[in-house]
Amino acid sequence: MMATLLTESLKDRFAALQAERTRSWTPAQLEANVAARRQLVDRFDPADVAQPGDSLPPLSFTEVGGDTSTLDALTADGSALLLLFRFATCAADNIALPYYAEALAPTLADRNIPLLALSPQIPDRLRDIKQRHGLPFPVATDADNGLARLINVTFQPDDRPSPPPAGWIGEVTGTDSWELPQPTALLVGPGRIVQWLHVSPDWLDRPEAADILRQIDGRV
């Protein structure tokens, strides 16, 4: 737990990102970003997503580097924590994943709880975020948002011009799709049973490591 106590909070890290954006972005850019996050929060209903006790199918995920993670293997000896994130060049993900690597991963390793980060982005493009931060846990592709759709945490922006502009999200992720997951912490137990999940419709408001550990303590 000491790593969690000595690490700058995720909230503070996101606040620094927002302060930099306030300094460098135009008012129109800022308002568009805030409006997109506010819209997802307003539309979010906790009753619509997966619930504790739900059973997941035997999914598999291709990791950066080519190995395969499966839900069955991850939960063979107990619970596993999955972190669903957006994509490798998302500024918020580049804050959240290193934070969890510092403040959460060591405690989970001590408890033999596997940690896996998942994005719909193709594996070759996920390599960047894994290597840039030296993440100590596997990073893998949730192909076609398979898991994210099952737990009902995906979204698409209302504004989807056709044809899409250069640099649109499907081009960035390599998925040819607007669909992204809302950042989600998902605890899965033996038998691929959902034990707990936390969805962050506002991608700049994600749970602190200590909050996740408290939830794990109550279920594992």
Summary of the structure (lengths in Angstrom):
residues: 220
radius of gyration: 16.9
end to end distance: 16.4
largest distance: 50.4
contacts: 691
relative contact order: 0.21
helix: 44%
strand: 17%
